[in-house]
Amino acid sequence: MIDNEELSYAHGPKLGRRFDWPSSNLSTQSFSRLVIEMDQNTEAITEQGDWSLFRLFDQGRMTRIDSERYLIEFSTRSGHRFNFELVAGSVYNPFDANLFKSIRCN
């Protein structure tokens, strides 16, 4: 869930879902949440604030596939692993680690 946009998935064919970030609804506190229900156990990662999406992704391991696609792997406390494929809207996106390399603060 990113703000009030949600994707639910249960074992089956791959699903795609477009999420718009940042949210156009500025009247609510921004949050990102990942909830995993497996083997009658529930685990959740919740981050709040304007940069919550990035903090949520930091909980996983992001691997670049190409200029617009990234694979994010998460692991549960019980050892299960699952992946999300992130497809950015452009090759110019904040998930590219090289994007911020040339920025310097004085």
Residue pairs with C-beta under 8 A, 6 or more apart in sequence:
1 7
1 31
1 32
1 33
1 34
1 35
2 19
2 21
2 23
2 32
2 53
3 21
3 23
3 25
3 28
3 30
3 31
3 32
4 23
4 25
4 28
5 17
5 19
5 20
5 23
7 15
7 17
7 19
9 15
21 53
22 30
22 50
23 30
29 48
29 49
30 48
30 49
30 50
30 52
31 46
31 47
31 48
31 49
31 52
32 46
32 47
32 52
32 53
32 55
32 56
33 44
33 45
33 46
33 47
33 56
34 44
34 45
34 46
34 56
34 59
34 74
35 42
35 43
35 44
36 42
36 43
36 44
36 74
36 76
36 80
36 82
38 76
38 78
38 80
39 78
41 78
43 76
43 77
43 78
45 56
45 59
45 74
47 53
47 55
47 56
47 59
49 55
54 94
57 72
57 86
57 95
59 74
60 72
60 73
60 74
60 75
60 84
61 72
61 73
61 74
62 70
62 71
62 72
62 86
62 95
63 70
63 71
63 72
63 73
64 70
64 95
64 96
64 97
65 71
65 85
67 91
67 96
68 87
68 88
68 89
68 90
68 91
68 93
69 85
69 86
69 87
69 88
70 85
70 86
70 88
70 95
71 83
71 84
71 85
71 86
72 83
72 84
72 85
72 86
73 81
73 82
73 83
74 81
74 82
74 83
74 84
75 81
76 82
86 95
88 95
92 99
93 99
